[in-house]
Each structure stands twice: as C-alpha cells, then as structure tokens.
Amino acid sequence: MEEIDVNQMSPLKWAYMGDCIYEKYVREYLVTSTKYKPHKLHIEATKLVKASAQAHILQELENELSNDEKEIVRRTRNTENHHLPKNATVQEYMYATAFEGLIGYLYLTKQEERLTEILKKSIQIIKTH
C-alpha cells in the first residue's frame, strides 16, 4: 500500500488497524516474556490494551513524537466517532483512539523501525505506571 493511499483513509481506519497491531504486540510480549497461563495472559493483556492505558501511553509519548506523528494523532483524536466508551471517559477513549491511529498509520505506511520503537516504549510506560 502506498503512503498516499494511507493518507486518504479515514483516521478511524488507521485506529482499527492499530488496535489489531497493538493487541498482537501485547500478546506476543506476554507470551514470550512471562510464564502466565492463558487465563492470566488474558487478564494482563486486557490491562495493557484498555483505553485508559493507551491514553496514558500517548500522553507519555507526546513529547517524543515528530510533528508528522503529532498530526496523525491530532487527526485521529479529532475524527468524529459515534462509538461510546464503556469503561473509559470520553477523553481517555479519544486519546486511546489517537494512539491506535498512530500505530495503524505507522504500520500501514511500513514505518517498521519507528513502529517497533513506539511499541517497545509503550510496554515500558505501562510497566512503570
């Protein structure tokens, strides 16, 4: 997929993809770095992927983002979403969606090195939170 095509997508599509990529990364991290059994893996993964955790990650990372990445975050956060959060505030949900949008955008534009860097930092942020 060419970058120009990705730029024409709705930021909510970036977030949809980012949700999948981030959850996959979290699951791989837990499976390879812990001795948890499946039920405990699910509980721990849920803690790492919930909206409040993702919002916190983005707030911690914001100063480290490039101007282009900040624009991706801004576009995703400001996109009208008719989904109401269940276990998060509206603000947490907006920031979590923006975080997922950034992850999805980096993935779709094949910025693998930066994507990996942000995913690794995300786990570090949550582990110290």
C-alpha positions, -999 to 999 in steps of 0.1 A, spaced: 0 0 0 14 34 -10 17 62 16 -6 84 -4 -34 59 -2 -30 57 36 -31 94 39 -65 94 21 -80 69 46 -102 79 75 -81 81 107 -106 57 122 -93 31 97 -58 37 110 -71 32 145 -89 0 135 -57 -14 122 -37 0 151 -60 -18 176 -51 -51 160 -14 -44 157 -11 -32 193 -31 -61 208 -10 -86 187 22 -69 201 10 -71 237 0 -107 233 34 -116 218 51 -97 246 32 -116 273 36 -150 257 73 -146 252 82 -128 284 60 -144 311 51 -179 323 14 -170 327 -13 -195 318 -39 -185 292 -64 -170 317 -38 -148 333 -25 -139 299 -59 -126 290 -62 -106 323 -28 -90 318 -34 -82 281 -67 -65 290 -48 -42 314 -24 -32 287 -48 -26 259 -77 -9 278 -84 27 268 -71 43 299 -37 25 295 -35 36 258 -44 72 267 -17 72 293 9 58 269 1 85 243 3 113 269 37 100 280 49 97 244 36 130 230 68 150 236 88 123 217 66 123 186 77 140 154 55 168 140 41 144 114 32 119 141 16 146 162 -5 155 132 -16 119 128 -26 118 165 -44 151 162 -64 140 131 -74 107 147 -83 122 180 -105 148 163 -123 125 140 -159 122 149 -166 87 163 -201 77 172 -189 49 195 -195 55 232 -168 41 256 -179 15 281 -151 15 306 -134 48 300 -140 85 299 -147 102 266 -113 119 268 -95 86 275 -113 70 246 -103 98 222 -67 95 233 -67 57 230 -82 60 195 -55 85 186 -28 61 200 -43 33 179 -44 57 149 -7 64 152 1 27 155 -21 18 125 -6 46 104 29 36 111 20 0 103 2 8 71 30 31 58 55 4 66 75 25 91 85 -6 109 115 7 128 95 36 143 65 13 150 87 -11 169 103 17 189 69 31 199 55 -4 208 85 -12 230 82 22 247 45 16 252 52 -16 272 79 2 293 55 30 301 27 7 312 51 -15 332 63 15 352 28 30 356 
